[in-house]
Structures are given as structure tokens and as C-alpha cells.
């Protein structure tokens, strides 16, 4: 029994202790006023400063149907610094999914302010992530 527990412990350390740092980090927000759901995902976690990092924004109606034709914008800033915002426009990648390449200029904590607008709906979401060297 001890051997089984020991092997499970070693397997757990190997599996969880050696994870790849390029896992995605996702934020999901439901805006009850706009009847929209948004998922924001950065493909490398932490992001890498001074390099292109892929940010995906998925928009759905509350019923789960995908939202196409939205105007999606992303503004990056560092809350602890006062050097302005970096603004980007997200482009459609596939149905309901919008894509933008962001470039954090410093290491540290960043906030991506995401806005999505359709003819009748408007949503804002804040997504916090880390950037490293």
C-alpha cells in the first residue's frame, strides 16, 4: 500500500510540478445587461514582453449562439505604471471568435480592457495577466 501511495505521489509531482508555462489563462464574464458572454484567453501564460502574444476573445449570446460582426477593441495598461494605454483592434478569426496580437512592453501585471459592441449590445471586460522577460 505504501508503494502505491509513494508512486502516486511521485506521479503527481511529475505531472503537476513540470507543467508547461504556456498554458492558457481564461476569463469568462457574463454581462446580464447586455445579454452577452465573453471569454478572454491569452495563449501563453505568462505572456512574453516585447513579443507578440495571442489574445482570443470569444463572444456568445446568453443562449450560447455565437456573436458575429462585433467591433472588438483591446486596450492594454499597467495599473502600477502611468505610461498610457496600448490600443488594438481585434479581428474575426472564426464564427464568434476574435483575435489580436498584443505586445506588452514591460514585465509585470497588465490589464486588457476589452470592449465588444454590436448594433444593440455593448460589453466591457477587464482581463489581468502577467508578462515576463
N, C-alpha and C positions, 0 to 999 in steps of 0.2 A: 504494500500500500504506500509506503514511504517513497519507493522508487517511482511510482506512478505520479504522486504529487510533485516530486522533485522534477521529473520530466515535464510535467505540465507547467511548472514554474519556469523552467529554462525556456520552454517553447514560448511562453508568454513574454518573457524578457526579450527574446529574439524578435518575436512578431511585433510587439508594441514599442520596444526600445530602438529598433532600427528602421523606423518608418521613414519614408521619403519626405523631405521637406517641401516637395512640390504638390502636396495635396491641395485641393480646392477649399476655399472658405466661402460659405454661402450665407446670405442673409435673406430671410423672407419677411415681407411686410404685406399686410392686408389693410387697405385703406377703405374703411366702411363708408366714408362719404363719397368716394369715387367709384366704389364697387370694383376696384382693381386689386390684383395681387401682383407683387413684383418679387422676383428672386434676383439677387445680385451676387455674382460669383467672380472671384479673381482666380485665374488658373494656377498661379504659383503663390504659395503661401509659406514664408513671407515673399512679397514682391521684391524685385531687384531694382535698386536705384540706378538711374541713368540708362536704363534699358527698357525696351518695350515689354509691357506686361498686358496680358489679355484679360479684359473685363467683359463679362457677358451679363446682359440684363434680359430676363425673361418676363414678359407681361401676359397675364391671363385675366379674363373676366372672372367674377366670383363663381360662375357656373363651370369654370375650367377651360372655356374656349379661349383660344389664343388671340391676342390683340395685334393686329397688323396695322400699318400706316401711322403709327405713333411717332411723334417727334420726341426723341430721347436725347437729353444732354447730360453731361457729367462735368462737374466742377470739382477739382482736387484742391485741398488745402491742408496745411499742418496746423492744428489747433494751438500748439505751443509756440508757433512762429508767426511773424507778421510780414510775410513776403508776398502776399496776394494769392490769387487763385489761378490754377491752370485749367482752361476750359477746353472741352472736347465735345464733338457731336458723335453719337452712336449711330451706326448704320445697320440696316436689316441684314441678318445672316441667313435666317430661315424663318418660317412662319412663327411669329410671336417672340423671336429671339433677336436681340440687338447686340452689336459688337463694337468695341472701341479698344484701341491700343493706348494705354496710359503710360506716362514716363514720370515716376516720382523722382524729383531732383535731389533729394536728400534721404538719408536713412532716418527712420523714426516712425512715429504714428501719423497716418494720413486719414483724412475723411473724404470719401467720394460722395458728393451731393448729387443724387440722381433725380432728374425731373423727367416725367413722361406725360405727354399731352396728346389727346385725341380731340375730335370735334366736340365731344361732350364731357370728357373726363380729364382730370389733372391729378397727378400724384407726385409727391416728393418723398425720397427715402435717403437716409444717411447710412453709409456703409463705412465702417472703420477697419483699417488694415495696417499691417506693418510693412515697411520697406527696409531691406538690408543692403549691405555693400555687395 
